[in-house]
């Protein structure tokens, strides 16, 4: 009982602390700046990097919280294994409007094609990575905007330097927990303005709101609560990592 009270209190305190940062993202002026299909293309060409590195953070969690090697050994807490594997299944193997299995990243690429956005930057970036270049070298090679470089570098700093409970917290409170609120206004407005050009993008956003805002949010919150437990020092380091990630997103 004491364990659950500490967790509940820690989550409430954390959410109160990060609330102002989340509100800055939810009410960011970028959404009001999207008036034309060209504006939307620019947004998507930048935002695709956040879609991609989200998947990298997700897979980092899965690799550390489950066994992904052979021979297999039971690894970690079985409940946490379930939570992260359930999220991975939904993010890596969701369904498109025609019922075909796709990751959310692949669905976003198709939405970009339908919209007429340029895929060359993200595709060249992954090409350089496959050739063995580092994240930073690949970002420089495709001449990405400074905000993209900083954001992706920040995500991979979380992956490589933060403890697992902080990684889970960043995933939960600066990515999974945030995405639905961030996109709700855009979904409604863009669907009215560009019905023939953004059906796939609209579907992508609706899936995020439906899946991430409900099922995945609760799973990720449980995962973070289990990893931080009743250790207030863990909750504090998690809070610091979340705030840094939210500032980069702003």
KEKEDO-432802 format. One record per residue (C-alpha): residue number from 1; chain; x, y, z. Coordinates in pm, 1 decimal. Layout:
<sites>
@i: NUM; ch: A; c1: X; c2: Y; c3: Z $
...
</sites>
This chain:
<sites>
@i: 1; ch: A; c1: 0.0; c2: 0.0; c3: 0.0 $
@i: 2; ch: A; c1: 281.0; c2: 243.0; c3: 94.7 $
@i: 3; ch: A; c1: 455.7; c2: 156.2; c3: -232.7 $
@i: 4; ch: A; c1: 147.7; c2: 255.0; c3: -435.2 $
@i: 5; ch: A; c1: 96.0; c2: 577.1; c3: -236.8 $
@i: 6; ch: A; c1: 455.6; c2: 686.5; c3: -306.1 $
@i: 7; ch: A; c1: 414.9; c2: 608.6; c3: -676.7 $
@i: 8; ch: A; c1: 86.6; c2: 797.6; c3: -701.3 $
@i: 9; ch: A; c1: 229.9; c2: 1097.0; c3: -517.9 $
@i: 10; ch: A; c1: 545.8; c2: 1094.5; c3: -732.0 $
@i: 11; ch: A; c1: 347.0; c2: 1084.4; c3: -1056.4 $
@i: 12; ch: A; c1: 121.8; c2: 1369.6; c3: -943.6 $
@i: 13; ch: A; c1: 421.7; c2: 1582.6; c3: -844.3 $
@i: 14; ch: A; c1: 598.9; c2: 1503.9; c3: -1171.1 $
@i: 15; ch: A; c1: 296.6; c2: 1591.5; c3: -1384.0 $
@i: 16; ch: A; c1: 254.2; c2: 1921.0; c3: -1198.0 $
@i: 17; ch: A; c1: 619.6; c2: 2011.2; c3: -1257.7 $
@i: 18; ch: A; c1: 621.3; c2: 1936.2; c3: -1630.6 $
@i: 19; ch: A; c1: 274.3; c2: 2079.9; c3: -1699.3 $
@i: 20; ch: A; c1: 399.4; c2: 2425.0; c3: -1810.9 $
@i: 21; ch: A; c1: 639.4; c2: 2268.4; c3: -2061.8 $
@i: 22; ch: A; c1: 368.1; c2: 2043.2; c3: -2202.2 $
@i: 23; ch: A; c1: 136.0; c2: 2339.7; c3: -2240.8 $
@i: 24; ch: A; c1: 401.3; c2: 2523.6; c3: -2441.4 $
@i: 25; ch: A; c1: 413.6; c2: 2230.5; c3: -2683.0 $
@i: 26; ch: A; c1: 38.5; c2: 2177.5; c3: -2701.0 $
@i: 27; ch: A; c1: -14.5; c2: 2549.0; c3: -2771.7 $
@i: 28; ch: A; c1: 294.0; c2: 2594.6; c3: -2988.8 $
@i: 29; ch: A; c1: 252.3; c2: 2858.3; c3: -3265.9 $
@i: 30; ch: A; c1: 376.8; c2: 2612.8; c3: -3529.4 $
@i: 31; ch: A; c1: 25.5; c2: 2469.3; c3: -3563.5 $
@i: 32; ch: A; c1: -129.2; c2: 2807.0; c3: -3639.5 $
@i: 33; ch: A; c1: 146.7; c2: 2868.3; c3: -3894.8 $
@i: 34; ch: A; c1: 29.9; c2: 2578.5; c3: -4113.5 $
@i: 35; ch: A; c1: -211.9; c2: 2730.7; c3: -4363.9 $
@i: 36; ch: A; c1: -123.2; c2: 2572.3; c3: -4698.2 $
@i: 37; ch: A; c1: -23.5; c2: 2232.4; c3: -4827.8 $
@i: 38; ch: A; c1: 332.0; c2: 2366.0; c3: -4871.2 $
@i: 39; ch: A; c1: 339.8; c2: 2458.0; c3: -4501.7 $
@i: 40; ch: A; c1: 229.7; c2: 2106.9; c3: -4413.0 $
@i: 41; ch: A; c1: 500.0; c2: 1953.4; c3: -4631.6 $
@i: 42; ch: A; c1: 767.5; c2: 2154.9; c3: -4451.0 $
@i: 43; ch: A; c1: 628.6; c2: 2044.1; c3: -4115.9 $
@i: 44; ch: A; c1: 628.7; c2: 1677.9; c3: -4216.1 $
@i: 45; ch: A; c1: 979.6; c2: 1690.3; c3: -4365.0 $
@i: 46; ch: A; c1: 1105.5; c2: 1805.8; c3: -4023.3 $
@i: 47; ch: A; c1: 873.4; c2: 1604.2; c3: -3799.1 $
@i: 48; ch: A; c1: 960.1; c2: 1270.3; c3: -3964.0 $
@i: 49; ch: A; c1: 1289.2; c2: 1275.4; c3: -3771.0 $
@i: 50; ch: A; c1: 1094.6; c2: 1281.9; c3: -3443.6 $
@i: 51; ch: A; c1: 883.2; c2: 989.7; c3: -3567.2 $
@i: 52; ch: A; c1: 1199.6; c2: 794.7; c3: -3648.0 $
@i: 53; ch: A; c1: 1391.1; c2: 860.3; c3: -3326.7 $
@i: 54; ch: A; c1: 1079.5; c2: 777.1; c3: -3124.1 $
@i: 55; ch: A; c1: 1108.0; c2: 424.1; c3: -3266.2 $
@i: 56; ch: A; c1: 1476.7; c2: 413.3; c3: -3167.0 $
@i: 57; ch: A; c1: 1394.1; c2: 507.2; c3: -2807.4 $
@i: 58; ch: A; c1: 1121.4; c2: 243.6; c3: -2805.6 $
@i: 59; ch: A; c1: 1358.0; c2: -28.9; c3: -2927.5 $
@i: 60; ch: A; c1: 1623.1; c2: 74.9; c3: -2675.3 $
@i: 61; ch: A; c1: 1370.1; c2: 13.3; c3: -2399.3 $
@i: 62; ch: A; c1: 1274.1; c2: -324.3; c3: -2543.3 $
@i: 63; ch: A; c1: 1636.9; c2: -434.1; c3: -2573.7 $
@i: 64; ch: A; c1: 1712.9; c2: -346.8; c3: -2211.7 $
@i: 65; ch: A; c1: 1390.4; c2: -469.7; c3: -2054.0 $
@i: 66; ch: A; c1: 1355.2; c2: -799.5; c3: -2243.5 $
@i: 67; ch: A; c1: 1581.3; c2: -1063.7; c3: -2391.9 $
@i: 68; ch: A; c1: 1640.2; c2: -997.9; c3: -2763.2 $
@i: 69; ch: A; c1: 1934.5; c2: -1230.7; c3: -2811.4 $
@i: 70; ch: A; c1: 2000.8; c2: -1602.6; c3: -2854.4 $
@i: 71; ch: A; c1: 2025.3; c2: -1809.8; c3: -2642.2 $
@i: 72; ch: A; c1: 1721.9; c2: -1668.4; c3: -2465.5 $
@i: 73; ch: A; c1: 1708.0; c2: -1608.6; c3: -2091.5 $
@i: 74; ch: A; c1: 1418.8; c2: -1473.7; c3: -1883.3 $
@i: 75; ch: A; c1: 1512.6; c2: -1109.4; c3: -1837.2 $
@i: 76; ch: A; c1: 1375.8; c2: -856.0; c3: -1591.2 $
@i: 77; ch: A; c1: 1025.2; c2: -822.1; c3: -1456.0 $
@i: 78; ch: A; c1: 765.5; c2: -1026.0; c3: -1652.4 $
@i: 79; ch: A; c1: 506.6; c2: -749.9; c3: -1614.0 $
@i: 80; ch: A; c1: 746.1; c2: -491.4; c3: -1757.8 $
@i: 81; ch: A; c1: 832.6; c2: -730.2; c3: -2042.4 $
@i: 82; ch: A; c1: 463.9; c2: -746.2; c3: -2127.0 $
@i: 83; ch: A; c1: 419.9; c2: -369.1; c3: -2111.7 $
@i: 84; ch: A; c1: 708.0; c2: -281.6; c3: -2346.3 $
@i: 85; ch: A; c1: 640.6; c2: -569.4; c3: -2588.2 $
@i: 86; ch: A; c1: 276.0; c2: -466.7; c3: -2614.4 $
@i: 87; ch: A; c1: 376.5; c2: -110.9; c3: -2703.5 $
@i: 88; ch: A; c1: 634.0; c2: -231.6; c3: -2957.7 $
@i: 89; ch: A; c1: 374.4; c2: -449.8; c3: -3130.6 $
@i: 90; ch: A; c1: 141.3; c2: -155.4; c3: -3175.1 $
@i: 91; ch: A; c1: 410.2; c2: 85.4; c3: -3294.4 $
@i: 92; ch: A; c1: 598.0; c2: -155.1; c3: -3522.4 $
@i: 93; ch: A; c1: 305.6; c2: -350.9; c3: -3664.8 $
@i: 94; ch: A; c1: -6.1; c2: -132.7; c3: -3670.5 $
@i: 95; ch: A; c1: -255.9; c2: -137.1; c3: -3957.7 $
@i: 96; ch: A; c1: -293.8; c2: 113.3; c3: -4240.8 $
@i: 97; ch: A; c1: -634.9; c2: 221.6; c3: -4380.0 $
@i: 98; ch: A; c1: -639.8; c2: -90.2; c3: -4600.3 $
@i: 99; ch: A; c1: -569.0; c2: -329.0; c3: -4313.8 $
@i: 100; ch: A; c1: -202.9; c2: -390.1; c3: -4405.2 $
@i: 101; ch: A; c1: 56.2; c2: -411.6; c3: -4128.1 $
@i: 102; ch: A; c1: 298.4; c2: -118.9; c3: -4106.2 $
@i: 103; ch: A; c1: 502.4; c2: 63.6; c3: -3846.9 $
@i: 104; ch: A; c1: 394.2; c2: 416.6; c3: -3764.8 $
@i: 105; ch: A; c1: 716.2; c2: 536.4; c3: -3927.8 $
@i: 106; ch: A; c1: 631.1; c2: 361.4; c3: -4255.7 $
@i: 107; ch: A; c1: 276.0; c2: 493.9; c3: -4240.4 $
@i: 108; ch: A; c1: 412.6; c2: 845.7; c3: -4195.6 $
@i: 109; ch: A; c1: 635.9; c2: 806.3; c3: -4502.9 $
@i: 110; ch: A; c1: 332.9; c2: 707.0; c3: -4709.2 $
@i: 111; ch: A; c1: 147.6; c2: 1010.1; c3: -4576.1 $
@i: 112; ch: A; c1: 439.6; c2: 1228.0; c3: -4684.8 $
@i: 113; ch: A; c1: 427.2; c2: 1081.6; c3: -5035.2 $
@i: 114; ch: A; c1: 53.1; c2: 1147.0; c3: -5062.1 $
@i: 115; ch: A; c1: 106.5; c2: 1504.1; c3: -4944.1 $
@i: 116; ch: A; c1: 390.8; c2: 1563.4; c3: -5189.4 $
@i: 117; ch: A; c1: 654.4; c2: 1611.7; c3: -4920.4 $
@i: 118; ch: A; c1: 1022.7; c2: 1547.5; c3: -4990.4 $
@i: 119; ch: A; c1: 1150.3; c2: 1219.7; c3: -4840.2 $
@i: 120; ch: A; c1: 1512.2; c2: 1261.3; c3: -4950.4 $
@i: 121; ch: A; c1: 1649.8; c2: 1400.1; c3: -4621.2 $
@i: 122; ch: A; c1: 1520.0; c2: 1121.4; c3: -4396.5 $
@i: 123; ch: A; c1: 1599.5; c2: 851.4; c3: -4654.5 $
@i: 124; ch: A; c1: 1954.6; c2: 979.8; c3: -4709.5 $
@i: 125; ch: A; c1: 1999.5; c2: 1005.4; c3: -4332.0 $
@i: 126; ch: A; c1: 1911.2; c2: 637.5; c3: -4287.1 $
@i: 127; ch: A; c1: 2131.9; c2: 548.3; c3: -4584.3 $
@i: 128; ch: A; c1: 2432.9; c2: 710.7; c3: -4416.9 $
@i: 129; ch: A; c1: 2354.1; c2: 531.3; c3: -4091.4 $
@i: 130; ch: A; c1: 2345.4; c2: 198.1; c3: -4274.6 $
@i: 131; ch: A; c1: 2687.3; c2: 281.5; c3: -4419.5 $
@i: 132; ch: A; c1: 2823.7; c2: 306.3; c3: -4066.7 $
@i: 133; ch: A; c1: 2823.8; c2: 682.6; c3: -4010.7 $
@i: 134; ch: A; c1: 2730.8; c2: 811.4; c3: -3667.0 $
@i: 135; ch: A; c1: 2403.5; c2: 986.3; c3: -3587.7 $
@i: 136; ch: A; c1: 2575.6; c2: 1326.1; c3: -3583.8 $
@i: 137; ch: A; c1: 2772.5; c2: 1260.7; c3: -3903.8 $
@i: 138; ch: A; c1: 2456.4; c2: 1148.9; c3: -4083.1 $
@i: 139; ch: A; c1: 2259.0; c2: 1453.7; c3: -3969.5 $
@i: 140; ch: A; c1: 2537.3; c2: 1682.3; c3: -4091.7 $
@i: 141; ch: A; c1: 2565.2; c2: 1494.6; c3: -4421.1 $
@i: 142; ch: A; c1: 2200.8; c2: 1561.8; c3: -4508.5 $
@i: 143; ch: A; c1: 2220.8; c2: 1924.7; c3: -4387.9 $
@i: 144; ch: A; c1: 1933.3; c2: 1900.6; c3: -4141.7 $
@i: 145; ch: A; c1: 1809.3; c2: 2204.1; c3: -3950.3 $
@i: 146; ch: A; c1: 1976.2; c2: 2283.2; c3: -3617.6 $
@i: 147; ch: A; c1: 1654.6; c2: 2204.2; c3: -3428.6 $
@i: 148; ch: A; c1: 1647.7; c2: 1854.8; c3: -3581.4 $
@i: 149; ch: A; c1: 2015.2; c2: 1795.8; c3: -3496.9 $
@i: 150; ch: A; c1: 1959.5; c2: 1904.1; c3: -3136.8 $
@i: 151; ch: A; c1: 1641.0; c2: 1704.0; c3: -3093.1 $
@i: 152; ch: A; c1: 1773.4; c2: 1376.9; c3: -3237.5 $
@i: 153; ch: A; c1: 2103.0; c2: 1417.9; c3: -3052.4 $
@i: 154; ch: A; c1: 1904.6; c2: 1471.0; c3: -2732.7 $
@i: 155; ch: A; c1: 1705.9; c2: 1153.7; c3: -2788.1 $
@i: 156; ch: A; c1: 2019.8; c2: 948.3; c3: -2843.4 $
@i: 157; ch: A; c1: 2181.1; c2: 1103.6; c3: -2538.9 $
@i: 158; ch: A; c1: 1886.5; c2: 968.2; c3: -2341.4 $
@i: 159; ch: A; c1: 1937.2; c2: 627.8; c3: -2505.4 $
@i: 160; ch: A; c1: 2311.4; c2: 610.2; c3: -2441.7 $
@i: 161; ch: A; c1: 2352.6; c2: 797.1; c3: -2112.6 $
@i: 162; ch: A; c1: 2031.7; c2: 792.4; c3: -1907.5 $
@i: 163; ch: A; c1: 1941.5; c2: 501.7; c3: -1676.1 $
@i: 164; ch: A; c1: 1656.3; c2: 281.0; c3: -1790.0 $
@i: 165; ch: A; c1: 1397.4; c2: 436.1; c3: -1555.3 $
@i: 166; ch: A; c1: 1472.6; c2: 781.0; c3: -1699.9 $
@i: 167; ch: A; c1: 1451.6; c2: 647.2; c3: -2054.4 $
@i: 168; ch: A; c1: 1109.8; c2: 504.0; c3: -1977.0 $
@i: 169; ch: A; c1: 1001.4; c2: 832.4; c3: -1819.2 $
@i: 170; ch: A; c1: 1112.6; c2: 1036.3; c3: -2120.9 $
@i: 171; ch: A; c1: 929.6; c2: 793.5; c3: -2348.3 $
@i: 172; ch: A; c1: 614.4; c2: 818.6; c3: -2136.5 $
@i: 173; ch: A; c1: 593.8; c2: 1186.4; c3: -2050.9 $
@i: 174; ch: A; c1: 766.7; c2: 1358.8; c3: -2342.7 $
@i: 175; ch: A; c1: 659.0; c2: 1126.5; c3: -2623.3 $
@i: 176; ch: A; c1: 372.0; c2: 878.2; c3: -2562.6 $
@i: 177; ch: A; c1: 184.1; c2: 1093.0; c3: -2313.5 $
@i: 178; ch: A; c1: 230.1; c2: 1410.5; c3: -2516.1 $
@i: 179; ch: A; c1: 163.1; c2: 1318.4; c3: -2877.4 $
@i: 180; ch: A; c1: -219.7; c2: 1297.2; c3: -2864.7 $
@i: 181; ch: A; c1: -272.9; c2: 1643.1; c3: -2710.1 $
@i: 182; ch: A; c1: -13.3; c2: 1792.1; c3: -2941.3 $
@i: 183; ch: A; c1: -195.8; c2: 1679.3; c3: -3252.5 $
@i: 184; ch: A; c1: -566.7; c2: 1702.1; c3: -3174.2 $
@i: 185; ch: A; c1: -608.2; c2: 2060.2; c3: -3298.0 $
@i: 186; ch: A; c1: -405.7; c2: 1992.9; c3: -3610.0 $
@i: 187; ch: A; c1: -613.0; c2: 1687.3; c3: -3699.8 $
@i: 188; ch: A; c1: -940.6; c2: 1878.1; c3: -3691.0 $
@i: 189; ch: A; c1: -815.6; c2: 2182.8; c3: -3880.0 $
@i: 190; ch: A; c1: -618.5; c2: 2006.4; c3: -4151.1 $
@i: 191; ch: A; c1: -892.4; c2: 1756.4; c3: -4224.6 $
@i: 192; ch: A; c1: -1116.3; c2: 2047.3; c3: -4321.7 $
@i: 193; ch: A; c1: -852.4; c2: 2236.4; c3: -4519.7 $
@i: 194; ch: A; c1: -685.8; c2: 1955.0; c3: -4717.3 $
@i: 195; ch: A; c1: -925.4; c2: 1657.9; c3: -4734.0 $
@i: 196; ch: A; c1: -782.0; c2: 1518.5; c3: -5059.6 $
@i: 197; ch: A; c1: -414.9; c2: 1546.8; c3: -4972.3 $
@i: 198; ch: A; c1: -388.8; c2: 1436.0; c3: -4613.4 $
@i: 199; ch: A; c1: -613.5; c2: 1134.6; c3: -4569.6 $
@i: 200; ch: A; c1: -312.4; c2: 918.0; c3: -4474.4 $
@i: 201; ch: A; c1: -166.9; c2: 1187.1; c3: -4249.0 $
@i: 202; ch: A; c1: -505.2; c2: 1231.6; c3: -4086.1 $
@i: 203; ch: A; c1: -529.4; c2: 854.9; c3: -4036.6 $
@i: 204; ch: A; c1: -179.2; c2: 850.2; c3: -3885.4 $
@i: 205; ch: A; c1: -273.7; c2: 1122.1; c3: -3638.1 $
@i: 206; ch: A; c1: -600.9; c2: 953.9; c3: -3551.0 $
@i: 207; ch: A; c1: -415.4; c2: 628.2; c3: -3480.9 $
@i: 208; ch: A; c1: -174.7; c2: 812.2; c3: -3251.5 $
@i: 209; ch: A; c1: -460.7; c2: 973.8; c3: -3066.5 $
@i: 210; ch: A; c1: -650.5; c2: 645.9; c3: -3040.1 $
@i: 211; ch: A; c1: -359.0; c2: 412.0; c3: -2961.9 $
@i: 212; ch: A; c1: -104.7; c2: 633.9; c3: -2785.5 $
@i: 213; ch: A; c1: -358.6; c2: 847.4; c3: -2603.5 $
@i: 214; ch: A; c1: -533.4; c2: 549.9; c3: -2450.3 $
@i: 215; ch: A; c1: -380.8; c2: 203.4; c3: -2451.4 $
@i: 216; ch: A; c1: -11.4; c2: 286.8; c3: -2491.7 $
@i: 217; ch: A; c1: -22.8; c2: 579.0; c3: -2249.6 $
@i: 218; ch: A; c1: -147.7; c2: 354.9; c3: -1969.8 $
@i: 219; ch: A; c1: 105.0; c2: 83.4; c3: -2052.0 $
@i: 220; ch: A; c1: 394.8; c2: 332.1; c3: -2059.2 $
@i: 221; ch: A; c1: 282.7; c2: 491.4; c3: -1732.8 $
@i: 222; ch: A; c1: 271.6; c2: 151.7; c3: -1563.0 $
@i: 223; ch: A; c1: 617.6; c2: 70.9; c3: -1698.8 $
@i: 224; ch: A; c1: 766.5; c2: 395.5; c3: -1567.3 $
@i: 225; ch: A; c1: 597.5; c2: 356.5; c3: -1229.0 $
@i: 226; ch: A; c1: 734.5; c2: 3.9; c3: -1193.1 $
@i: 227; ch: A; c1: 1087.1; c2: 107.5; c3: -1289.5 $
@i: 228; ch: A; c1: 1096.5; c2: 410.4; c3: -1058.0 $
@i: 229; ch: A; c1: 909.8; c2: 234.1; c3: -778.5 $
@i: 230; ch: A; c1: 918.1; c2: 414.6; c3: -443.6 $
@i: 231; ch: A; c1: 1269.1; c2: 554.9; c3: -496.9 $
@i: 232; ch: A; c1: 1229.2; c2: 934.1; c3: -490.2 $
@i: 233; ch: A; c1: 1580.9; c2: 978.2; c3: -628.4 $
@i: 234; ch: A; c1: 1475.5; c2: 779.3; c3: -935.9 $
@i: 235; ch: A; c1: 1170.7; c2: 1000.4; c3: -981.8 $
@i: 236; ch: A; c1: 1389.1; c2: 1312.1; c3: -957.1 $
@i: 237; ch: A; c1: 1639.9; c2: 1195.8; c3: -1219.3 $
@i: 238; ch: A; c1: 1347.4; c2: 1097.6; c3: -1439.8 $
@i: 239; ch: A; c1: 1194.2; c2: 1443.5; c3: -1395.8 $
@i: 240; ch: A; c1: 1518.7; c2: 1614.9; c3: -1498.8 $
@i: 241; ch: A; c1: 1546.6; c2: 1400.0; c3: -1812.3 $
@i: 242; ch: A; c1: 1184.0; c2: 1468.6; c3: -1906.7 $
@i: 243; ch: A; c1: 1221.2; c2: 1845.4; c3: -1871.5 $
@i: 244; ch: A; c1: 1532.9; c2: 1843.5; c3: -2090.3 $
@i: 245; ch: A; c1: 1348.6; c2: 1640.4; c3: -2355.5 $
@i: 246; ch: A; c1: 1045.2; c2: 1870.1; c3: -2345.5 $
@i: 247; ch: A; c1: 1264.4; c2: 2178.5; c3: -2387.1 $
@i: 248; ch: A; c1: 1424.6; c2: 2023.6; c3: -2694.4 $
@i: 249; ch: A; c1: 1081.6; c2: 1949.3; c3: -2839.9 $
@i: 250; ch: A; c1: 970.6; c2: 2309.0; c3: -2782.2 $
</sites>
